[in-house]
Amino acid sequence: MQCDVLNRYGDIIARLGPLRPAGRGWLFRCVFHDRHRHEDRNWSASLWVGAKGHLLARCYGCGATWRDYSAYLGVSLKEWFATNRSRDREVKMKPKLIATFSYRLDGNVVYEKQRWEPGFDGRSKTFRFRRPLPDRLRADLGVPPGVAAWVMGITAGVYVRRGDDYVYYPQTGQDAKDGIAIDQENPILYRLPELRAASPLQPVFVTEGEKDVEILRALRFTATCGPYGSSTWLHQWSSELAGRRVVVVPDNNPVGYDHADRVVGSLIRAGVASVRVIHWGEGRYDPGPGGGAGNWLARIEADREARTGRDAMIELALRAKEYCGVGTPRISPGATAE
Ligand SMILES: [Zn+2]
């Protein structure tokens, strides 16, 4: 679906600049820079496909509409109604690496998570892990000193070198017999050294993804997430949070809340001091379907009347449902986002 839209409306989309997926659409930096601080680093503008199948855009900061963007880009309004599939380009969208998140420990990269958009095999996005080839294997495999060597995955399996670089890809079936067996890498929390170094008095925000961790860190919060998004939470990660006051920040969809429930259960068993869960409401800054802390904060920051993102986040967390200690979760009132 997203790829289809990118093909159909490629001309417009390319000129609006980089996009970030958000809910069923995307966010982009509003092109009307003079109406925003810092060239709209908050990504205030939304792009989506409306019910009638045409492209729509709106800036939640300055109020610009798709007509304003159309005028700015110098494209006719008709360009936003390219619903006819005959217009589709036979453009094969090539996967592009759009973000790399390093998971570190003791000053070393344990592994990296890459986000590709569009993804591989026609998917809208793909996450890939890679880790440095273990030292003991570097010698065995004749990797020259100082040359980068990567294993494309963190699970146990057989990996085979492809291409001229020292990059080893997972391989199954017949071809696996020429590969090397590599153990599983221990999946650690994102920003684990920073988490361990943080004062126990500081709350720790647990988000679904690394992007929101970075956005919260930019506001001087301590934040972390697991590497698998909403699909998996390992209990070993909860042990890292024992004794802490934790705020779980789900993405705003059923999968996100289910994930948050599992995280809360695990955190309580691990003995956190307290855990709060943010529930997004229908309020003015609601992040929209699938959105999370980053989207909510982008809307707060785009609103010059609002408090700073940091103050707003603290207030939101304090009003969130709190679960204390072991046993039946105690649900406090006033739990929705404004
Ligand atoms: Zn704007």
Boltz pocket constraint, residues with backbone or C-beta under 6 A from the ligand:
constraints:
  - pocket:
      binder: B
      contacts: [[A, 30], [A, 31], [A, 32], [A, 35], [A, 36], [A, 44], [A, 45], [A, 59], [A, 60], [A, 61], [A, 62], [A, 63], [A, 64]]
      max_distance: 6.0
